Amino acid sequence: MKLLLIFLMSINILQAFELLRKYDASVGLYGKIGHGEVREKHEKNRYTINFTAKPTSFIADLSGIICIEYKSIGKINKKGVFMPDRFITVITEPDRKKKTVYIYDHLKKSIVKKTHIEKKVEDATIDSLLFDAAKKPKTKDIEKITTIQYVPNDYLTLIKNARFLKKGNVQYLDQNRTDSLNILGISGENYKVKIKTKEKQYFLELQNDLYGLKKAKTLKSLEFGDADLKAIQMNIEFE
């Protein structure tokens, strides 16, 4: 079985293809809370992965988030490890958009973090009050550049490279000092994970397949029922 997986992985690395995978997300008490999709493109040893998640209107009103977008761009080494060059996150809210770009240097083991926030601001002038509908809202831009602790994965490649992980503590991108991620158990492509934040801790079961995350579920971690994320559709086109 392991030899078959290695063979299939080597074909995927060498052959160009595009993958589309769609997900539904639900929580016990609320039912469906949103949907997402992953678009992945391979060409020789280069890859691009785009992930987009959109909550339902009810959850968007509660969270204040309209859309979350992740994009990972990088290369795949001879062992099949995904190595990001850039990782981009975009969080869109009604009154602001936050874009963060992480630039990797694996040789120097460094990551530069560039943050850009575009925030709508109120214009209290008489003209704005009289002609508000006809004018574009004013915005305020905030820029910040920092260097953060190096980790080899971003959020998307952490899932793609899960088969190379071992039980125990796993450092992840832009991790807070009070937070942690621990792999409690591994069985084939199934993982039991504990995520701890300053306020709470969560237990999850993740199931991967050859192309990434197939489904995920929290285990008695939420007051209003377990959260489920399931792949509902997958299309692959080979070039």
C-alpha positions as CSV (number, residue, x, y, z in Angstrom):
1,M,0.0,0.0,0.0
2,K,2.8,2.4,0.9
3,L,4.6,1.7,-2.4
4,L,1.4,2.4,-4.3
5,L,1.0,5.8,-2.5
6,I,4.6,6.7,-3.3
7,F,4.0,5.8,-6.9
8,L,0.9,7.9,-7.2
9,M,2.5,10.8,-5.4
10,S,5.4,10.7,-7.9
11,I,3.0,10.8,-10.8
12,N,1.2,13.8,-9.3
13,I,4.5,15.7,-8.8
14,L,5.7,15.1,-12.4
15,Q,2.3,15.6,-14.1
16,A,0.6,19.0,-14.4
17,F,-2.9,19.0,-13.1
18,E,-5.6,21.2,-11.6
19,L,-7.8,20.2,-8.7
20,L,-11.1,21.7,-7.4
21,R,-12.5,20.5,-4.1
22,K,-15.6,21.9,-2.4
23,Y,-16.5,21.6,1.3
24,D,-19.5,22.1,3.5
25,A,-19.2,23.2,7.1
26,S,-21.8,22.6,9.8
27,V,-22.2,22.9,13.6
28,G,-24.6,20.7,15.5
29,L,-27.1,23.4,16.8
30,Y,-26.9,25.7,13.8
31,G,-26.7,23.2,10.9
32,K,-24.8,24.4,7.8
33,I,-22.7,27.5,8.7
34,G,-20.7,28.0,5.4
35,H,-18.9,26.5,2.5
36,G,-15.4,26.5,1.1
37,E,-13.4,25.4,-1.9
38,V,-9.8,24.6,-2.7
39,R,-8.3,25.2,-6.1
40,E,-4.9,23.6,-6.6
41,K,-2.6,23.8,-9.6
42,H,0.6,21.9,-10.3
43,E,3.1,22.4,-13.0
44,K,6.4,20.5,-12.8
45,N,7.7,21.1,-9.3
46,R,5.7,24.3,-8.8
47,Y,2.3,24.6,-7.1
48,T,-0.4,27.1,-6.3
49,I,-3.2,26.5,-3.8
50,N,-6.2,28.8,-3.3
51,F,-8.6,28.3,-0.4
52,T,-11.8,30.4,-0.1
53,A,-14.3,30.1,2.8
54,K,-17.6,32.0,3.0
55,P,-20.0,31.8,6.0
56,T,-23.8,31.8,5.6
57,S,-25.4,35.2,6.0
58,F,-26.4,34.4,9.6
59,I,-22.9,33.4,10.7
60,A,-21.5,36.3,8.7
61,D,-23.6,38.6,10.8
62,L,-22.5,37.0,14.0
63,S,-18.7,36.9,13.2
64,G,-18.5,40.0,11.1
65,I,-16.5,38.1,8.4
66,I,-17.7,38.0,4.8
67,C,-14.9,35.9,3.3
68,I,-11.6,34.3,4.2
69,E,-9.0,33.6,1.4
70,Y,-5.7,31.8,1.7
71,K,-3.2,31.4,-1.1
72,S,0.0,29.4,-1.0
73,I,2.7,29.5,-3.8
74,G,5.8,27.5,-3.8
75,K,7.6,24.4,-4.9
76,I,7.5,20.6,-4.3
77,N,10.9,19.0,-3.5
78,K,12.0,15.5,-4.5
79,K,10.5,13.9,-1.4
80,G,7.1,15.4,-2.2
81,V,7.3,18.1,0.5
82,F,5.4,21.3,-0.3
83,M,7.7,24.3,0.4
84,P,5.9,27.7,0.3
85,D,7.6,30.8,-1.1
86,R,4.7,33.0,-0.3
87,F,1.5,32.7,1.7
88,I,-1.3,35.2,1.5
89,T,-4.3,35.7,3.7
90,V,-7.2,38.1,3.0
91,I,-10.0,38.6,5.5
92,T,-12.9,40.7,4.3
93,E,-15.3,42.3,6.7
94,P,-18.0,44.9,6.1
95,D,-15.9,47.8,7.1
96,R,-12.3,46.6,6.4
97,K,-10.1,44.3,4.4
98,K,-6.9,42.8,5.9
99,K,-4.3,41.3,3.6
100,T,-1.2,39.6,5.0
101,V,1.7,38.4,2.9
102,Y,4.3,36.0,4.4
103,I,7.5,35.8,2.4
104,Y,9.6,32.6,3.1
105,D,13.4,32.2,2.9
106,H,13.9,28.5,3.7
107,L,17.7,28.7,3.4
108,K,18.0,31.6,5.9
109,K,15.0,30.1,7.9
110,S,13.2,33.5,8.0
111,I,9.8,34.8,7.3
112,V,8.9,38.4,6.6
113,K,5.3,39.4,7.4
114,K,3.7,42.3,5.5
115,T,0.3,43.4,6.7
116,H,-2.0,45.9,4.8
117,I,-5.3,47.0,6.3
118,E,-7.8,49.0,4.3
119,K,-10.5,50.4,6.6
120,K,-13.5,52.4,5.8
121,V,-13.8,55.7,7.7
122,E,-16.8,58.0,8.2
123,D,-16.9,61.3,6.4
124,A,-18.8,63.7,8.6
125,T,-18.7,66.6,6.1
126,I,-22.0,68.2,4.8
127,D,-21.2,67.0,1.3
128,S,-20.8,63.4,2.4
129,L,-24.1,63.6,4.2
130,L,-26.0,65.0,1.2
131,F,-24.4,63.0,-1.5
132,D,-23.3,59.8,0.4
133,A,-25.0,57.4,-2.0
134,A,-23.2,58.8,-5.0
135,K,-19.7,58.9,-3.4
136,K,-17.3,56.1,-2.8
137,P,-16.6,55.6,1.0
138,K,-13.3,57.0,2.2
139,T,-10.7,54.5,3.4
140,K,-7.6,54.5,5.6
141,D,-4.6,52.4,4.8
142,I,-2.4,50.8,7.5
143,E,0.9,49.1,6.6
144,K,3.2,47.0,8.8
145,I,6.3,44.9,8.1
146,T,7.8,42.5,10.7
147,T,10.0,39.4,10.9
148,I,8.4,36.4,12.6
149,Q,9.6,33.0,13.8
150,Y,10.4,30.6,11.0
151,V,8.3,27.5,10.5
152,P,8.5,25.4,7.3
153,N,4.7,25.3,6.6
154,D,1.9,27.7,6.1
155,Y,-1.7,26.8,7.0
156,L,-2.3,25.1,3.6
157,T,1.0,23.1,3.3
158,L,0.6,22.0,6.9
159,I,-2.3,19.9,5.7
160,K,-0.6,18.8,2.5
161,N,2.5,17.7,4.4
162,A,0.7,16.0,7.2
163,R,2.0,12.6,6.3
164,F,5.5,13.8,7.2
165,L,4.5,14.9,10.7
166,K,5.0,13.0,13.9
167,K,3.1,12.8,17.2
168,G,3.8,15.7,19.5
169,N,4.0,19.4,19.4
170,V,3.8,21.1,16.0
171,Q,4.7,24.7,15.5
172,Y,2.6,26.7,13.0
173,L,2.7,30.0,11.2
174,D,2.3,33.2,13.3
175,Q,1.7,31.2,16.4
176,N,0.8,33.1,19.6
177,R,3.0,32.2,22.6
178,T,0.0,31.0,24.6
179,D,-1.3,28.7,21.8
180,S,-0.2,25.2,20.9
181,L,-1.0,22.4,18.4
182,N,-0.3,18.8,19.4
183,I,-0.8,15.6,17.3
184,L,-2.1,13.0,19.8
185,G,-2.4,10.1,17.4
186,I,-1.8,9.1,13.8
187,S,-3.4,6.1,12.1
188,G,-2.7,6.0,8.3
189,E,-4.2,9.3,7.0
190,N,-6.2,9.9,10.2
191,Y,-5.0,12.4,12.8
192,K,-6.2,13.2,16.3
193,V,-5.2,16.8,17.2
194,K,-5.4,19.1,20.2
195,I,-5.4,22.8,19.7
196,K,-5.0,25.0,22.8
197,T,-5.5,28.8,22.9
198,K,-5.3,31.2,25.9
199,E,-9.1,30.8,26.5
200,K,-10.0,27.3,25.3
201,Q,-8.8,24.0,24.0
202,Y,-10.2,21.9,21.1
203,F,-10.0,18.3,20.1
204,L,-10.2,17.4,16.4
205,E,-10.2,14.4,14.1
206,L,-8.8,15.0,10.6
207,Q,-8.9,12.6,7.7
208,N,-6.7,13.2,4.7
209,D,-6.4,11.4,1.4
210,L,-3.9,11.6,-1.5
211,Y,-5.0,15.1,-2.4
212,G,-5.3,16.7,1.0
213,L,-8.1,17.2,3.7
214,K,-11.1,15.0,3.2
215,K,-13.0,15.8,6.4
216,A,-12.5,17.2,9.9
217,K,-14.6,17.1,13.1
218,T,-14.3,18.6,16.5
219,L,-14.8,16.2,19.5
220,K,-16.9,17.6,22.3
221,S,-15.1,20.9,22.1
222,L,-18.0,23.3,21.5
223,E,-21.0,24.1,23.6
224,F,-23.5,24.1,20.7
225,G,-22.4,20.8,19.1
226,D,-19.6,19.4,17.1
227,A,-18.3,21.2,14.0
228,D,-17.9,19.2,10.8
229,L,-16.1,20.0,7.6
230,K,-16.7,17.5,4.7
231,A,-15.5,17.4,1.1
232,I,-18.6,17.1,-1.1
233,Q,-17.1,17.4,-4.6
234,M,-13.8,16.9,-6.2
235,N,-12.7,17.4,-9.9
236,I,-9.2,16.8,-11.3
237,E,-8.0,17.7,-14.7
238,F,-4.6,16.5,-16.0
239,E,-2.8,18.5,-18.6
